[in-house]
Amino acid sequence: MAEQVILETDLKGLKRLNRGKVRDIYEVDGALLIVATDRISAFDVILPTGIPFKGKVLTGLTLFWLDFLRGVVENHLITADVEQMGAKVKPYAEMLRGRSMLVKKAKVFPIECVVRGYLAGSGWSSYQKSGAVCGLALPKGLRESEKLPEPLFTPSTKAESGHDENITFEQMARTIGMEAAETLRAKTIEVYRRCSDYARGRGVILCDTKFEWGLADGRILLIDEVLTPDSSRFWPADGYAPGRPQPSFDKQYVRDWLMQSGWNKEPPAPKLPEDVVRRTSEKYLQAHEILTGRALA
């Protein structure tokens, strides 16, 4: 692949506000410039090896879903056209094209709004121990990866580093207020239902996902990344069978290799071999093409 891998950015003349696991965020004339790099993390550690096209896939999918949800929920997007981002951004247009968004500043709710449609991951582990997920009791006898009777809203804290922690809806309400908590829960579930139905029609199961919301000018906006392989578990519908883990369009190749490498999950992480990088990149590109109907590369 000839695609240039961007591991970090240093945009001279722009104030960088934050460097996350994947995104670099800058201030531009009172707005925020979100740049999705090709960094990849696993077990809460940023790896030294980037994944070609990853940042463009995350940005492309987010833009697709924001457009799909137009009229359903408001969002923070101003433009994804680098030519419209102003003179300060123009010198970096070529690098930023396809991997950046200029967005409104918003006061971020300190909650990860997680919604689960199927029993997998930590939800499955919790169910095996207690018959419940995040304190919400479920019917007996459910199998791993089984579709839940109704989507579950399971909020968590937003950790600056390390793992987010699951909290109850009541804890969420105490943090941000009952009215806001009820609104975010309703919006999160509605967005999940609409997008899950669409994805199913494209041959993809949306197992679970997480959203972030913010407040700007008194309005609640959907912010950050939306329904990407980094924030969601996507399964191919073809071959889906409850009772076992499902293959997914994400960084599972990376996790599997790291687990087998003997790495102790503490920094620094080892470099990824070329075949793991290639197959992971292919998975991200495949997710983009299937869901949007458009090939990215």
matplotlib code that plots the C-alpha trace (Angstrom):
import matplotlib.pyplot as plt

x = [0.0, 1.4, -0.8, 1.2, 0.8, 0.3, 1.2, 1.1, 0.7, 2.4, 0.5, 2.6, 0.6, -2.3, -2.8, -3.0, -5.4, -5.2, -3.5, -5.6, -5.1, -6.0, -7.0, -5.1, -7.3, -6.4, -8.1, -9.0, -10.7, -12.9, -13.7, -12.0, -10.0, -10.2, -7.5, -7.8, -4.3, -3.4, -2.5, -3.9, -4.2, -4.8, -5.3, -5.1, -1.6, -0.8, 1.2, 4.3, 2.9, 0.2, -2.5, -2.7, -6.0, -7.3, -7.7, -9.5, -11.8, -12.8, -13.4, -15.3, -17.6, -18.3, -19.2, -21.4, -23.4, -23.7, -25.3, -27.5, -28.7, -29.5, -32.9, -32.7, -30.1, -28.0, -24.2, -21.1, -19.8, -19.0, -17.2, -14.9, -13.7, -10.2, -10.5, -13.2, -11.3, -9.5, -6.1, -4.3, -5.3, -4.5, -0.8, -1.6, -4.5, -2.9, -2.1, -5.5, -7.7, -10.0, -8.9, -10.1, -13.3, -13.8, -16.4, -18.2, -16.9, -19.2, -19.3, -18.8, -21.0, -18.6, -20.4, -19.7, -23.2, -22.9, -25.7, -25.7, -27.9, -26.2, -24.5, -20.8, -17.5, -17.7, -21.5, -21.2, -18.7, -20.9, -24.0, -22.2, -21.4, -24.6, -27.3, -27.1, -25.2, -24.3, -26.9, -29.7, -31.1, -31.6, -33.5, -31.9, -30.4, -29.0, -26.0, -22.9, -23.5, -27.3, -29.5, -30.9, -34.7, -34.2, -31.1, -29.5, -28.2, -25.2, -23.3, -19.7, -17.4, -15.0, -11.5, -8.7, -6.4, -7.0, -10.4, -13.8, -15.9, -19.4, -22.0, -25.7, -28.2, -28.9, -25.2, -25.3, -28.3, -26.6, -23.6, -25.4, -29.0, -32.0, -33.4, -30.1, -29.6, -33.0, -32.5, -29.1, -30.5, -33.4, -31.2, -28.6, -31.1, -32.9, -29.6, -28.6, -31.9, -31.9, -28.3, -28.5, -31.5, -29.5, -26.4, -28.4, -29.7, -26.0, -25.3, -23.7, -24.8, -24.2, -23.5, -22.8, -21.4, -20.7, -21.6, -20.4, -22.7, -22.0, -23.9, -23.5, -25.9, -28.3, -28.6, -27.5, -25.1, -23.7, -19.9, -16.6, -16.5, -19.7, -20.2, -16.6, -14.8, -12.9, -16.1, -18.4, -18.5, -19.5, -20.2, -20.7, -24.3, -23.3, -22.3, -23.7, -24.4, -25.0, -23.2, -19.7, -17.6, -18.2, -15.6, -15.6, -14.5, -12.0, -8.6, -9.0, -6.0, -3.9, -5.3, -4.8, -1.2, -0.4, -2.0, 0.2, 3.4, 3.9, 3.7, 2.7, 0.3, 2.5, 4.2, 6.2, 4.2, 6.0, 5.9, 3.3, 4.4, 3.5, 0.8, -1.1, -0.9, -2.1, -5.0, -6.1, -6.1, -8.1, -10.7, -11.2, -11.4, -13.9, -16.1, -16.1, -17.0, -19.8, -21.5, -21.2, -21.3, -18.2, -14.6, -12.1, -9.1]
y = [0.0, 3.4, 5.3, 7.5, 6.5, 9.5, 8.7, 12.2, 15.8, 19.0, 21.9, 25.0, 28.1, 26.1, 25.5, 21.8, 21.2, 17.5, 14.4, 11.3, 7.7, 8.3, 12.0, 15.2, 18.2, 21.8, 25.2, 27.1, 30.5, 29.5, 26.0, 22.6, 20.8, 17.0, 15.1, 11.3, 9.8, 6.2, 5.4, 2.3, 1.3, -2.0, -2.7, 1.1, 1.4, 3.2, 1.0, 2.2, 0.9, 2.7, 1.2, 2.5, 4.3, 3.9, 7.7, 8.1, 5.2, 6.6, 10.1, 8.8, 6.6, 9.3, 11.7, 9.1, 8.5, 12.2, 12.7, 9.6, 10.9, 14.4, 15.4, 12.8, 14.4, 17.5, 17.2, 19.4, 19.3, 22.6, 21.2, 18.3, 20.2, 21.3, 24.2, 25.7, 25.4, 28.7, 30.1, 28.6, 25.1, 25.6, 24.8, 21.3, 20.6, 17.7, 15.8, 16.6, 15.8, 12.9, 12.6, 15.9, 17.7, 21.2, 21.2, 23.4, 23.6, 21.9, 21.3, 17.5, 15.4, 13.4, 10.1, 7.4, 6.5, 2.8, 0.8, -3.0, -4.9, -8.2, -10.1, -9.9, -8.7, -7.4, -7.7, -11.5, -11.8, -9.9, -11.9, -15.2, -14.1, -12.3, -12.8, -9.0, -6.4, -3.2, -3.9, -4.6, -8.1, -10.2, -13.4, -16.7, -18.9, -16.4, -17.4, -15.5, -13.1, -13.6, -10.7, -9.0, -8.6, -4.8, -2.6, -1.9, 1.5, 1.0, 4.3, 4.5, 7.2, 8.9, 8.0, 10.4, 7.3, 3.6, 2.0, 3.7, 2.4, 1.2, 3.1, 2.8, 5.1, 6.6, 7.4, 9.1, 11.1, 12.3, 13.4, 15.4, 15.7, 13.5, 15.5, 15.4, 11.7, 10.7, 12.7, 11.2, 7.7, 8.2, 9.8, 7.0, 4.2, 5.9, 6.4, 2.8, 1.4, 3.5, 2.7, -0.9, -1.4, 0.3, -1.8, -5.0, -4.2, -4.0, -7.4, -6.1, -6.6, -3.6, -5.5, -2.5, 1.0, 4.1, 7.8, 11.0, 14.1, 17.7, 20.9, 24.0, 27.1, 25.2, 22.3, 18.7, 17.6, 14.3, 14.7, 13.0, 9.7, 8.0, 4.2, 3.4, 0.1, 1.8, 2.7, -0.1, -3.9, -4.7, -8.4, -9.8, -11.0, -13.9, -16.7, -15.1, -17.8, -17.2, -19.4, -18.3, -15.2, -13.6, -12.3, -8.5, -5.6, -4.1, -4.5, -8.2, -9.2, -6.8, -8.0, -11.6, -11.1, -9.1, -11.8, -14.5, -12.3, -12.6, -8.8, -7.9, -5.1, -2.4, 0.3, 0.1, -2.1, -4.2, -3.3, -5.1, -7.5, -6.4, -9.1, -8.0, -4.4, -5.3, -7.5, -4.9, -2.2, -4.4, -4.9, -1.2, -0.5, -3.4, -2.0, 1.4, 0.0, -2.3, 0.3, 3.3, 1.6, 3.4, 2.2, 4.4, 3.0]
z = [0.0, -1.0, 1.5, 3.9, 7.5, 9.8, 13.4, 14.7, 13.6, 14.4, 12.8, 13.3, 13.9, 15.4, 19.1, 19.9, 22.7, 23.0, 21.7, 22.3, 21.5, 17.8, 17.4, 17.6, 18.4, 17.5, 18.0, 14.8, 15.0, 17.9, 16.5, 16.9, 14.2, 14.8, 13.0, 12.9, 12.7, 11.8, 15.4, 16.9, 20.6, 22.3, 25.9, 26.5, 25.1, 21.8, 19.5, 17.7, 14.4, 12.4, 10.3, 6.7, 5.9, 9.5, 10.1, 6.8, 7.5, 10.9, 9.5, 6.4, 8.4, 10.9, 8.1, 6.5, 9.7, 10.6, 7.2, 7.6, 10.9, 9.6, 10.8, 13.7, 15.9, 15.6, 15.5, 15.8, 12.3, 10.5, 7.5, 6.4, 3.3, 4.1, 1.6, 3.8, 7.1, 6.8, 6.0, 9.0, 7.9, 4.2, 4.4, 5.8, 3.4, 1.6, 4.8, 6.4, 3.4, 4.3, 7.9, 9.5, 10.6, 11.7, 14.5, 16.9, 20.4, 22.9, 26.6, 26.6, 28.9, 31.0, 30.1, 27.5, 26.2, 25.5, 23.9, 23.5, 21.1, 21.6, 24.4, 23.9, 25.4, 29.0, 28.9, 28.3, 31.1, 33.5, 32.5, 33.1, 36.7, 37.7, 35.1, 34.6, 32.5, 34.3, 37.0, 34.4, 34.9, 31.7, 31.0, 32.0, 29.4, 26.9, 24.9, 24.0, 21.0, 21.3, 20.4, 23.5, 23.9, 23.8, 23.3, 26.7, 27.6, 29.8, 30.5, 31.7, 32.9, 30.5, 31.8, 30.8, 30.9, 31.5, 31.4, 31.5, 34.4, 34.0, 36.1, 36.6, 35.0, 38.5, 38.9, 35.5, 36.5, 39.7, 37.6, 34.8, 36.1, 35.4, 32.5, 30.6, 31.5, 30.2, 27.0, 26.3, 26.9, 24.5, 21.8, 22.1, 21.8, 18.9, 17.0, 17.7, 16.4, 13.2, 12.4, 13.4, 11.0, 8.2, 8.8, 8.9, 5.4, 4.3, 5.8, 9.0, 12.6, 14.9, 18.2, 20.4, 20.2, 22.2, 21.6, 23.0, 23.4, 24.1, 24.8, 22.6, 22.5, 24.7, 22.2, 22.7, 19.8, 18.8, 18.8, 18.2, 16.2, 15.3, 14.6, 13.6, 14.1, 17.0, 18.8, 17.8, 17.3, 13.8, 12.8, 9.3, 9.3, 7.0, 9.3, 12.5, 15.0, 18.7, 21.2, 20.3, 19.6, 16.2, 13.7, 13.6, 11.4, 13.9, 15.4, 16.4, 14.4, 16.4, 19.8, 18.8, 17.8, 20.9, 23.1, 21.5, 21.5, 25.2, 25.7, 29.3, 28.2, 29.7, 27.6, 25.4, 23.0, 20.4, 16.7, 14.6, 11.8, 8.3, 7.7, 10.9, 9.7, 6.2, 7.4, 9.9, 7.3, 5.0, 7.7, 8.3, 4.6, 4.2, 6.9, 5.2, 1.8, 3.0, 5.2, 2.9, -0.4, -1.4, -1.7, 0.1, -1.6]

ax = plt.figure().add_subplot(projection="3d")
ax.plot(x, y, z, "-o")
ax.set_aspect("equal")
plt.show()
